[in-house]
């Protein structure tokens, strides 16, 4: 087999490249991106992962941080384990993580606009009669009454304010029709 041509060529030093910048660039590319902002800000590149996490009060290995207790523990061993606790040098990381965890999560569940239109149309035409909804000509996907009921329940659960407003507008319209 023939040799590759470039491999036999003599290597020349490239004076135009800044070696320090190249080293930093490769080092940055090799290091993983830490998603958590609190941990990223407190991270020290000169220390190992275990040392960094220990300073922040986090555990690298949960089996070491919370070992399984033996059935029989003597008083001498219990005293040794209490004295072995580590000090946290960066407690603000733990505090920020706890504060972020205590925030309520935003509800991201939603239905498509087509599904909402479909459900509103069905309720508007047939109220709670799911068998009639299944026979409706707008039931393109030929949903069964139970499937339609499930879709209505999803709409009611995911968009409670919108559903309540829609039902109020329906009841107002029905009262207007009855009074006329």
C-alpha positions, 0 to 999 in steps of 0.5 A, spaced: 500 500 500 502 506 498 504 511 503 500 518 505 504 523 502 503 528 507 505 524 513 512 523 510 513 531 509 517 534 514 514 538 520 515 546 520 513 550 526 508 555 525 510 562 527 504 565 526 500 561 531 499 564 538 501 557 542 498 560 548 491 562 545 491 555 542 492 551 548 487 555 552 482 554 546 483 546 546 483 546 554 476 550 553 474 545 548 476 539 552 473 541 558 465 539 559 460 545 559 457 546 566 450 547 565 448 549 572 450 557 573 452 556 580 456 551 580 460 554 574 461 560 577 464 557 583 468 552 579 476 552 580 479 549 574 486 548 577 482 543 582 479 536 581 472 534 580 471 531 587 475 537 590 471 542 587 464 539 589 467 537 596 468 545 597 461 546 595 458 541 600 456 537 594 457 529 593 461 526 588 460 519 590 453 518 594 456 511 596 461 515 600 458 521 603 452 516 605 455 510 607 450 504 609 450 503 616 452 497 619 447 493 624 452 494 630 455 500 631 460 501 637 460 508 641 468 509 639 466 508 631 460 513 632 465 518 635 470 517 630 464 518 624 462 525 627 469 528 628 470 526 620 465 531 617 468 536 612 467 543 612 464 547 606 468 552 604 463 555 599 456 555 602 453 560 597 453 555 592 448 550 596 444 556 598 443 558 591 441 551 589 436 550 595 433 557 593 432 555 585 429 548 587 424 551 592 421 556 586 415 553 583 416 550 577 412 553 571 406 549 568 409 548 560 403 543 559 399 545 553 394 543 547 395 545 540 391 551 538 387 546 533 385 541 539 382 547 543 378 549 537 376 542 536 374 541 543 370 548 543 366 547 537 364 540 539 362 543 546 359 549 543 355 544 538 353 538 543 354 540 550 356 534 554 353 529 549 359 525 547 356 520 542 353 526 538 360 529 538 363 522 535 357 523 529 359 530 528 362 531 521 368 535 524 370 529 527 375 528 522 379 523 526 373 519 527 374 519 535 370 515 539 366 518 545 371 516 550 377 519 546 373 526 545 371 526 552 378 525 554 380 531 550 375 535 553 378 533 560 385 535 557 382 542 555 379 543 562 385 541 566 391 544 562 387 551 561 382 552 566 381 559 566 380 559 558 375 553 559 371 557 565 371 563 560 369 559 554 363 556 559 361 562 561 360 565 554 356 559 552 352 560 558 351 567 557 349 566 549 344 561 551 341 565 556 340 571 551 337 566 546 332 563 551 330 571 553 329 573 546 
